[in-house]
Amino acid sequence: MTRTMKNDARVGWAFAFPALAAIVLVAVFPIVWTGWESLHLDDLRMPWLGRRFVGFDNYEEALSSARFWSAMAHAAVFTIVAVAIELVGGLVLALMMDRVSRGRGLIRTAVLLPWAMPTVVVALLWRFMFESPAGVVNGALARAGVVPPTWFADATAAWVPLILADVWKMTPFVAVLLLAGLQNIDRSLYDAARIDGAGWIRQLMEITLPLLKPALLVAFIFRALDAFRVFDLIYVMTAGGPGTATEPIALYTFSRLLQTLRFGFGSALSVIVFTVSFVFALMCISFLGRGALVERAS
């Protein structure tokens, strides 16, 4: 390596150092500290026990807990159902916005309004719609002759407003991601398909969806990771109730860490959630990379 190349490398590292230091300070250090904390018995309810090193006892307790697995199942079900609806709804919205020629900016702004609203406001709004006897949902069901359930007192019915609230808020975000992918598709492909007599459905199945796969996968990764760690929406609407019927893993971690003050056990739960999310993200990125290689080869 020549002296000029070495000097360039030093300059490059000098410019990158502030960003790397910020990443270490904001991301790496908290993760390492949480992992170290998870190996200790740190219970502020019993400070006289001290901060004793217990190894993987906190992890063993978590993995042997029925409530832990229930919370993981709740997070998984919420993620699967909500993200599936959001991808379909986002695709429909994106296709509609892609066809609009006049007032495109105004329409996109209007579509994004639910996503721009604070989650707490959205949660309170949807809770009122389902909880109040005079709310929109219960009123509509009553006028249709249907007796509405007590939404937030039923272990199954409580999931309906939770999923609908998340879908209403996050579908516009998915739509914007997919719209960016749609606008990168060469329009001449559609012209050629129309000349060959292909209808709208065939164009969708043979042109739009195959070329939109990368954008769909990116939207899926973003939303799945976010939905699996859902906390604020459920905390405001149900607080995990009735009982623990709607308690996801993030809310369970919060209750162990900051309500019961079991810092060691709560840190172990945090590490588990981080590990699951990290492995899932790596798998999706690896799949996306293999798809790109296959497309280049073909």
C-alpha positions, 0 to 999 in steps of 0.5 A, a space after each residue: 500500500 502506497 503512502 497516498 493510499 495510507 493517508 487516504 485511509 486515515 482520512 476516511 477513518 477520521 471522517 467515519 469515526 464520529 459516526 462509528 462512535 455514535 453507533 457504539 454509544 447508542 446501539 452497541 454499548 446498550 446491547 452489551 450492557 443489557 446482555 451482561 445485566 441479564 446474567 445477574 440477579 438484579 431485583 430492586 424489590 429485594 436490594 439486600 440480595 445484591 447484584 449476584 451473578 447467576 449465569 443463564 438462570 434468567 434465561 432458563 426461567 424465561 424459557 420455562 415460563 408458560 407466560 413467556 411462550 404465551 406472550 411470544 405466541 401473541 406477538 407472532 399472531 399479531 404480526 402474521 395477521 396485521 402484516 398480511 392485511 397491511 401488505 394487501 391493503 398497502 398494495 391496493 392503495 399503491 396501485 390506486 395512487 399509481 394510477 392517479 394523474 391529478 392531485 397526486 401530491 394531495 392524495 398521497 398526503 391524505 393517505 399518509 395522515 393516519 401514519 403521521 398520527 401519534 400511536 397513543 392518539 390512534 390507540 385512544 381513538 380506536 378504543 373509544 370507537 369500540 369501547 363506548 356504547 355510543 361508539 361508531 362500531 357498536 352503534 353500527 352493529 346495533 343498527 344492523 341488529 347485531 349485539 356487539 360483544 364486550 370487546 375489551 373483556 373478551 379474550 378473542 374479541 379484544 384482538 379485533 380493535 388492536 389489529 384494526 388500529 394497527 392496520 389503519 395506522 400502518 397500511 399507508 406506510 406500506 403503500 408508500 414503500 410499494 408505490 416507490 417500487 411501482 414507479 421503478 417498473 418500466 411502463 413499456 412492459 405494460 404497453 407491450 402486454 396490452 398489445 399482446 392482449 393481456 388484461 389487468 389481472 394478467 399484467 398484475 400477476 406476470 409483471 407487477 407482482 414479480 417486479 415488485 417482490 423486492 419492495 414487498 419483501 422490504 415492506 414485510 421486513 420493516 413491518 414484521 420487525 415493528 409488529 413483533 415488538 408492538 408495545 405502545 398500541 396494546 399498552 394504551 388499548 388493553 394493557 395486555 388484558 383481559 388478564 394476559 390475553 393480549 400481552 405481547 412479548 414487549 409488554 411482558 418484558 416491560 412489566 418484568 423490567 419496570 413494573 416488578 423491577 426485576 432488572 436481570 430477568 427483564 434484561 434476559 427477556 430483552 436479549 431474547 427479543 433482540 436475538 429473535 428479531 436479529 435472526 429474523 432480519 438476517 434471514 430476510 436479508 439473506 433471502 433478498 440477497 439470494 433473490 437478487 443473485 438469481 435475477 442477475 443470473 437469469 
